[in-house]
Amino acid sequence: MVIEKRNDDLWADLFWGDLSDAAQSELLKLLGDNGNFDVFPLASVNVSPAEDEQTQGGEMAIVTIERKENNWVFGSYGRYKFEAKVYDVGSEYGINGGRVSKMSVWRKKKPGVYFTHETVLNYDRSWDVKPKKSDDIKAFETVHAFLENMPIEE
């Protein structure tokens, strides 16, 4: 199974090798043995939680989407999406001398019919865009605290 971020959502691709022998046998009975099932995904499933499912005790919850080896973390908080570069120790380049040296947060907005994203904040070793609205400031504070307290990579 391959899990990847596509258009701000998390998708899981299910491949032939991910199936049990019994499931493969059943599919071969149904579809016949005339396909190249082991090359292309059999299914792609959006596994990102819906915004209304991202709650804990009535409060929005942070959902970490992915943590890469190069210290990048991607996630969401309600209608906000974020990415950040988080190190094991703080530095002079981090937000308030902390572990987060880069951080961007976007908020979904709906102009007319189409959904777009608005940058709420951007920090790249210094502030490019600071959060202004109270909801955006709360999102920043919550996500920043979460990132600063993430377990250190081993």
N, C-alpha and C positions, 0 to 999 in steps of 0.2 A: 504494500500500500504506500502510496506517495501522498504526502500532505503538503500543500503549498498555498501561498497567498495569491489570490487573483482578484483584482478590483476591490480591494479592501475587505474581502471575505476569505475565509479559510475553506479550502476544498480538499476532499480526499478522493483520490483516484484508486479504484479497485482493479487489480490485475488478476489474470488467470492464476498465477502462482500464489495469490493470496487465498484462493479457495481450497477447501479440503478436497481430498480425492473423491469423496462421495458427491460433493457439489459439482466437481468437474465432470464426473460420470453422468450425473443427471442433466447437466447442460448439453453434453455431447449427445445424449438421447433426444433432447428437445430440438437442438439446432443442427445436428449432424456434424460430421468431422470435416467440414469444408471451409473453415475459417482460420484465420491467423490469430487465434485468441491470445497467444502469449506475447504479442507485440503491443497492441493498443489496449487502453483501459476498457474494461467491461462497463464501468459506470463511474460517473463523477458525482459526488454528493457534497452539497454545501453543508459544512459542519459548524459554521459560525453560529453562535447562539443569537436568537432574536433579541432585540434591544430590551423587550419586556421580560425576557428570561434572565437578564443579567442583573438580578437583584439578590440581595442577601438580607433578610429581615426587613424588607421594604426599601432598603437603600440600594443604589446602583453598585454593582460589583465590578472590579477590574478583571478582565479576562486576558491573560497573557496568551498571545497567539503563537509567538515563536521567539526563541532565544538562540541566536546564532553564535558560532565560535568567535567571531570577531567583535564581540561585546554588544551587538545590536539586539534590541528587544522591540518587538512589535506587539501591539495589543489594542484593546478597546475598553472604554468606560462609558456605558450608556450609549448616547449618540455620538460620542467622541472616539476618534481613532488616534493612536499615537505610535511614534517610533522614537527610540532613544539609544544613545551609546552610553552604557553603564560599565564602569570599571570596578575592580575589587577594592580600590582605595580612593579617597577623595584627592582632589588636586586644586591648584589655583585656577584651573580652567573650568572646574565644575560649578554647577549652580550652587551659590553660597559656599563654595569650597568643597562641595560634596562629590559623590561618585558619578553624577550625571553630567557629562561634558557636552552632549548634544541632545536636544529634545525638540520634537515637533508634535503639535497636536492640531487636529482638524475636527471641525464640527459639521455634521450634516445640516444642510439648510435646503429649503424647498422654494425656489423662485418659480412660480407657475406650476408646471407639470413635472419638470425635470429635477432630479436630485443632483446637487453639487455639494462640494465641500468648501468650507471657509477656514482659512488658517487662523487658529486661535492664538497660538504662540509658536515662536521659533527661537531656540537658543543654540548657538553654535560657538561655544567658548565665550560668548557674550550675548546679550539680548539683541535680536533682530526685530522681533515682534513680541511685545508683552501682552498678557491677557488683560482685557479691560472690563468686560461684563462680569457681574458677580458669579454667574453660573460657570463661566470660563475660568475664573480665578479659583473657584472651588474644585473644578476638574483638574486644574494644574496642581493645586496643593495635594489633592488625593493621589494623583498619578505620580507626582514627584516623591511623595512620602513612600509610596509603594516601591518605586524604583530604588530609592536610597536604602530600603530595608530588605531588598531581595537577597537571597542566599548568595554567598560568594561561590563562584565557579571553582571546581576542584581540578 
